Amino acid sequence: MPDEPRSPYQYAIVRVVPRVERGECLNAGVVLLCRSKSYIGARTELDETRLTALAPDTDPATVRPHLAAIERIARGEPDGGPIARLSIAERFHWLVSPASTVIQPSDVHTGLTDDPAGELEHLFETLVR
């Protein structure tokens, strides 16, 4: 029996940009969408040591809630607000829309996978940790 074809997915890196005018950033998460498997996921983590080295005047307590909101929205949790009630594709596109705030997504990238959750974990470990 032939292997099931791998499914296309899209992902973006979530970046913390403490001083938008400088453009310096710290990778803090990944958002991944695999439409064919009806999967959306986000994983975030703030490396406070790296944040302090990059921007000593940035309080991690002001950044953490925004990163947590990304995960809640991706999971579709009720406390994620109206965006969390959108379809998975709409949530993904909302989460990866360009922004000029402290939390910014990268460009959207693509790939193929048979395990979207495992791919999210792999990307997180590779690109964030």
C-alpha positions in Angstrom: 0.0 0.0 0.0 1.5 3.4 -1.0 2.3 5.9 1.7 -0.2 8.7 2.1 1.0 11.9 0.4 2.4 14.5 2.7 0.3 17.5 3.4 1.3 21.1 2.6 1.5 23.5 5.5 2.3 27.2 6.1 4.1 28.7 9.1 5.4 32.0 10.4 7.9 32.7 13.2 6.6 35.0 16.0 9.2 37.6 16.8 9.6 40.0 19.6 10.8 43.4 18.3 11.4 45.5 21.5 12.5 48.6 19.6 10.5 48.7 16.3 12.7 51.5 15.0 15.8 49.4 15.3 14.4 46.3 13.7 16.3 43.9 16.0 14.3 40.8 17.0 14.1 37.7 19.0 12.3 34.6 17.8 9.7 33.7 20.4 7.3 31.3 18.6 5.9 29.6 15.6 2.3 29.5 14.2 1.5 26.6 11.8 -1.5 25.9 9.5 -2.2 22.6 7.7 -5.5 23.1 6.0 -5.8 19.5 4.6 -5.5 18.1 8.1 -7.6 20.9 9.7 -4.8 21.8 12.0 -3.6 25.1 13.4 -1.1 25.4 16.2 1.1 27.9 17.9 3.9 27.5 20.4 5.6 30.4 22.1 8.3 30.9 24.7 10.1 34.1 25.8 13.8 33.8 26.5 14.1 36.5 29.1 17.9 36.4 29.2 18.1 37.1 25.5 15.4 39.7 25.7 17.3 41.5 28.5 20.5 41.4 26.4 18.7 42.8 23.4 16.6 45.4 25.2 17.3 45.8 29.0 14.5 48.3 29.4 11.8 45.9 28.1 9.8 44.3 30.8 9.1 40.6 30.0 5.8 40.8 31.9 4.5 43.1 29.2 5.4 40.7 26.4 4.3 37.3 27.9 0.5 38.0 27.8 0.7 38.8 24.0 2.5 35.6 23.3 0.0 33.6 25.4 -2.8 35.3 23.4 -1.4 33.9 20.2 -1.6 30.4 21.5 -5.2 30.9 22.8 -6.3 32.3 19.5 -4.7 29.4 17.6 -6.4 26.9 19.9 -9.8 28.7 19.4 -10.3 29.2 23.2 -13.3 31.3 24.2 -11.0 33.8 26.1 -9.1 34.3 22.9 -11.7 36.9 21.9 -13.6 37.2 18.6 -10.5 36.2 16.5 -10.4 32.8 18.2 -13.9 32.1 16.9 -12.9 32.4 13.3 -12.1 29.4 11.1 -8.6 28.0 11.3 -7.5 29.6 8.1 -8.9 33.0 9.1 -7.1 32.7 12.5 -3.8 31.8 10.9 -4.0 34.7 8.5 -5.0 37.1 11.3 -2.0 35.9 13.4 0.5 36.2 10.6 -0.7 39.6 9.2 2.2 42.1 9.1 2.4 44.3 12.2 4.5 47.2 13.4 4.2 46.4 17.0 6.5 44.6 19.5 5.1 41.2 18.4 5.6 40.6 14.7 5.3 37.6 12.4 7.9 36.7 9.9 7.0 36.1 6.2 5.0 33.0 5.7 6.9 29.9 4.7 5.7 26.5 3.4 6.5 22.8 3.6 5.2 19.3 3.5 4.4 17.1 6.5 2.5 14.0 7.6 2.4 15.2 11.2 1.5 19.0 11.6 1.8 18.9 15.4 5.2 17.2 15.2 6.3 19.7 12.5 5.3 22.6 14.8 7.4 21.1 17.6 10.4 20.6 15.2 10.1 24.2 13.9 9.8 25.5 17.4 12.9 23.6 18.6 14.9 24.6 15.6 13.9 28.3 15.2 13.1 29.4 18.7 15.1 27.4 21.2 
